[in-house]
Amino acid sequence: YETIRVRTRRGLELEGSVNHRVMLPDGGWRRLDELQVGERVRIGGGQNLWAQQYVALDWAPVRHAALTQIADVAEVDVETVIRYRRGVRGVHATTPAPLVAAYDAAIADH
């Protein structure tokens, strides 16, 4: 069958065959190819279905060092670290270099 894609004003999309029926607010049914712009349809979400049991997830967000932490470890001002990342190299540029490189690599991976 040929298909029709319908998008609601809220951005929800449904694609179905031309003879697929959707429920109207009064409980009646209408084929997708008979719907007119502006008509309302019923939308169900979830149908109150829930998992029978909890599923354990072995996940934690990736934690990155903050620029202030890099500055503390390198014993420089955070402004020095920020300038280093912008390409401005000062007297203390070599101190935060490996830490900033590791920081940049870590955030590039995510």
C-alpha positions, 0 to 999 in steps of 0.5 A: 500500500501507499503510505501517508505521513501525518504530523501533529501540531506538536510535532508527533509523526505517524506514517501508515498505509492509506487505509490505516485508521486513527481514532477521533476525539468522539471515538470514531475512526477515520482512514489516514487518506481521509484526514483533513488538515486541522482535524483532531485525533486521539493520541495515546502514550504508554497505555499505562504499561510498566516493567514487571521488575527493575533493571539494574544499569551499570552506568555512570556519567563520565566525569571530567576534570574542571579547568580549575582542578587542572590549575590547582594541580599545575599550581597556576591560575585558572586564567593561565590554563584558559590562555594556554587552551587559547594558544597564548603561551606564557612563562608557566606554559609548560606546567599545565601542558600535559594536563590540558592535553589530557583534558582536551583529549577526554572531552573530544572523546565525548 
